[in-house]
Amino acid sequence: PKFASEQVLPVAEPVEPVEARAERSLMRAQTAAKLAEMESMHFFTAQFDRSPGTIFGLDVSAVGRVCMVNSVAPDSLVGEWNAKATEEERYQEVIQQYDRLMALNDERPEKGRDMSEKLKKTQGFVSIVIQRPVIRKVNVAKNGVKDLGLSIIDGHGFMVVSSISEGSIISQHNALAAYEDVIGVPTRIISVDGEYGDGFELLQLMEEAGEVFQVETLRYA
């Protein structure tokens, strides 16, 4: 597969035990279920005082314009921020998987990787604007075509579409789909027919799916 030029993804990790993978999949499904209840994107601001020796504790993936949260370490500045949230604030203010880091101290980097780099270096008072995406469920029909026509970026818990070939399943889907159901570049897909996994696992699920399958996509715009 072809890889997009603007990617900063975590280094591949050792193979996880089956139990750990099942737990991660469940957590992704629970997060997706909450996002699916939202009708519009949500924005909020998190503030920190970063002193030497402390970490934000964010594992992020940066592709194109989006710097997206993969996970949060509990013993970290963001982990502590999340732990202090009240029950009422828990969903509105907690930083979680799939959230986008949009602005840092009133600066909005053009590229996701620039945000990632700034996050590593920033000290003192730090204000981060967070964008929570909405999930769009999209049904795709193969119509007898064999080739998905996708090149992707493989991510932890998601895949990013980096190119689409002409005459393929996805190309033909896009030609007939409503605007909000188009699977374009760089659409982020997090599940296929209710199954969650990493990028190439999701691609395989799409290839092995029946004549009609459903994907969950993250929408940041």
C-alpha positions as CSV (number, residue, x, y, z in Angstrom):
1,P,0.0,0.0,0.0
2,K,1.0,3.6,-0.6
3,F,1.6,5.8,2.4
4,A,0.7,9.5,2.7
5,S,3.6,11.9,3.2
6,E,2.3,13.7,6.3
7,Q,2.2,10.9,8.8
8,V,3.7,10.5,12.3
9,L,2.5,7.2,13.7
10,P,3.6,5.3,16.8
11,V,6.2,2.6,16.3
12,A,4.7,-0.9,15.9
13,E,4.3,-2.6,19.3
14,P,5.0,-6.3,20.2
15,V,2.0,-8.6,19.5
16,E,-0.5,-8.2,22.3
17,P,-2.1,-11.1,24.2
18,V,-5.6,-12.0,23.1
19,E,-7.1,-10.7,26.3
20,A,-5.4,-7.3,25.9
21,R,-6.5,-6.9,22.3
22,A,-10.1,-7.8,23.3
23,E,-10.1,-5.2,26.1
24,R,-8.8,-2.5,23.7
25,S,-11.4,-3.4,21.1
26,L,-14.1,-3.1,23.8
27,M,-12.8,0.3,24.9
28,R,-12.9,1.5,21.3
29,A,-16.4,0.2,20.8
30,Q,-17.5,2.0,24.0
31,T,-15.9,5.3,22.9
32,A,-17.5,5.0,19.4
33,A,-20.9,4.3,21.0
34,K,-20.7,7.6,22.9
35,L,-19.5,9.5,19.8
36,A,-22.4,8.0,17.8
37,E,-24.8,9.8,20.2
38,M,-23.5,13.2,19.2
39,E,-25.2,15.2,16.5
40,S,-22.5,17.8,16.2
41,M,-18.8,18.3,16.9
42,H,-17.8,19.4,20.4
43,F,-15.0,21.7,21.4
44,F,-13.5,22.4,24.8
45,T,-10.3,23.8,26.3
46,A,-7.9,22.0,28.7
47,Q,-5.3,23.9,30.7
48,F,-2.1,22.6,32.3
49,D,1.0,23.8,34.2
50,R,3.8,21.8,32.7
51,S,6.9,21.9,34.8
52,P,10.2,20.1,34.0
53,G,10.0,16.3,34.4
54,T,6.3,16.1,33.7
55,I,4.6,14.6,30.7
56,F,1.3,15.2,29.0
57,G,0.9,11.4,28.6
58,L,-0.7,11.6,25.1
59,D,0.0,9.0,22.5
60,V,-1.0,10.7,19.2
61,S,-1.1,10.0,15.5
62,A,-0.6,12.9,13.1
63,V,-1.7,12.6,9.5
64,G,-2.4,15.6,7.3
65,R,-4.0,18.4,9.3
66,V,-5.1,16.3,12.2
67,C,-3.2,15.4,15.4
68,M,-5.4,12.7,16.9
69,V,-5.3,11.1,20.4
70,N,-4.7,7.4,20.5
71,S,-4.5,6.9,24.3
72,V,-3.9,8.7,27.6
73,A,-1.4,7.5,30.2
74,P,-3.0,7.6,33.7
75,D,0.1,8.9,35.5
76,S,0.5,12.1,33.5
77,L,-0.8,15.7,33.2
78,V,-3.7,14.7,31.0
79,G,-4.4,11.6,33.1
80,E,-4.7,13.8,36.1
81,W,-6.9,16.3,34.2
82,N,-9.3,13.5,33.3
83,A,-9.3,12.0,36.8
84,K,-10.4,15.4,38.3
85,A,-13.5,15.7,36.0
86,T,-16.8,15.6,37.8
87,E,-19.5,13.1,36.7
88,E,-21.2,15.9,34.8
89,E,-18.0,17.0,33.1
90,R,-16.8,13.5,32.4
91,Y,-17.9,13.2,28.8
92,Q,-17.7,16.9,27.9
93,E,-14.2,17.6,29.3
94,V,-12.2,14.4,29.5
95,I,-9.6,13.9,26.8
96,Q,-10.0,10.6,25.1
97,Q,-9.2,8.4,22.0
98,Y,-10.1,10.0,18.7
99,D,-10.1,13.6,20.1
100,R,-8.2,16.1,17.9
101,L,-5.6,18.6,19.3
102,M,-6.6,21.8,17.4
103,A,-4.7,24.7,19.0
104,L,-1.9,25.1,21.5
105,N,-1.7,28.4,23.4
106,D,-3.7,30.1,20.7
107,E,-1.5,28.8,17.9
108,R,-3.2,26.5,15.4
109,P,-0.5,24.6,13.4
110,E,-1.2,23.9,9.8
111,K,-0.2,20.3,10.0
112,G,-0.9,17.6,12.6
113,R,2.8,16.7,12.9
114,D,3.6,20.4,13.8
115,M,1.1,20.1,16.7
116,S,2.8,16.9,17.8
117,E,6.2,18.6,17.8
118,K,5.0,21.7,19.7
119,L,3.4,19.5,22.3
120,K,6.7,17.8,23.1
121,K,8.5,21.2,23.6
122,T,6.0,23.4,25.4
123,Q,6.6,24.2,29.0
124,G,4.8,26.4,31.7
125,F,1.2,27.3,31.2
126,V,-0.4,25.3,28.4
127,S,-3.9,25.7,26.9
128,I,-5.0,23.1,24.4
129,V,-8.2,23.3,22.4
130,I,-9.7,19.9,21.8
131,Q,-12.1,18.9,19.1
132,R,-14.3,15.8,19.6
133,P,-15.4,14.4,16.2
134,V,-18.8,12.9,15.3
135,I,-19.2,9.4,13.9
136,R,-20.8,8.8,10.5
137,K,-22.0,5.3,9.7
138,V,-21.7,4.6,6.0
139,N,-23.1,1.6,4.0
140,V,-21.0,0.5,1.1
141,A,-22.2,-1.9,-1.7
142,K,-19.7,-3.8,-3.7
143,N,-22.0,-4.3,-6.7
144,G,-20.0,-7.2,-7.9
145,V,-16.7,-5.3,-8.0
146,K,-13.7,-7.1,-6.4
147,D,-11.2,-4.3,-5.8
148,L,-11.7,-1.9,-2.9
149,G,-9.2,0.4,-4.6
150,L,-7.8,1.7,-1.3
151,S,-4.3,2.6,-0.2
152,I,-4.2,3.3,3.5
153,I,-2.1,4.5,6.5
154,D,-2.1,1.9,9.2
155,G,-3.0,3.3,12.6
156,H,-3.6,2.0,16.1
157,G,-7.4,1.5,16.1
158,F,-8.0,3.2,12.8
159,M,-7.1,3.5,9.1
160,V,-6.6,6.6,7.0
161,V,-7.5,6.5,3.3
162,S,-4.5,7.9,1.4
163,S,-5.6,7.2,-2.2
164,I,-8.5,5.7,-4.1
165,S,-8.2,4.0,-7.5
166,E,-10.7,4.6,-10.4
167,G,-13.3,2.0,-11.1
168,S,-13.0,0.4,-7.6
169,I,-15.7,-0.3,-5.0
170,I,-15.0,2.9,-3.1
171,S,-14.7,5.0,-6.2
172,Q,-18.1,3.8,-7.5
173,H,-19.6,4.3,-4.0
174,N,-18.4,7.9,-3.9
175,A,-19.9,8.6,-7.4
176,L,-23.4,7.8,-6.0
177,A,-23.1,8.8,-2.3
178,A,-24.4,11.8,-0.6
179,Y,-21.7,14.3,0.3
180,E,-21.6,13.2,4.0
181,D,-21.2,9.6,3.0
182,V,-18.2,10.0,0.6
183,I,-15.2,8.0,1.7
184,G,-12.4,10.3,0.5
185,V,-8.8,11.2,1.3
186,P,-8.1,11.4,4.3
187,T,-11.2,9.7,5.7
188,R,-10.5,7.9,9.0
189,I,-12.3,4.6,9.5
190,I,-12.5,3.0,12.9
191,S,-14.8,-0.1,12.4
192,V,-16.2,-2.4,9.8
193,D,-19.5,-4.1,10.4
194,G,-19.1,-3.4,14.2
195,E,-15.6,-4.9,14.3
196,Y,-12.8,-2.8,15.6
197,G,-9.1,-3.2,15.0
198,D,-5.9,-1.6,13.6
199,G,-5.6,-0.2,10.1
200,F,-4.7,-3.3,8.1
201,E,-7.1,-5.4,10.1
202,L,-9.9,-3.1,9.1
203,L,-8.8,-3.2,5.5
204,Q,-9.0,-7.0,5.6
205,L,-12.5,-6.9,7.2
206,M,-13.6,-4.7,4.3
207,E,-12.1,-7.1,1.7
208,E,-13.8,-10.1,3.4
209,A,-17.1,-8.4,4.0
210,G,-20.3,-9.4,2.2
211,E,-21.9,-7.6,-0.7
212,V,-22.9,-4.7,1.6
213,F,-20.9,-3.6,4.6
214,Q,-20.9,-0.7,7.0
215,V,-18.0,1.4,8.2
216,E,-17.8,4.0,11.0
217,T,-15.9,7.1,10.0
218,L,-14.6,10.0,12.1
219,R,-15.7,13.5,10.9
220,Y,-13.7,16.5,12.0
221,A,-15.2,18.9,9.4
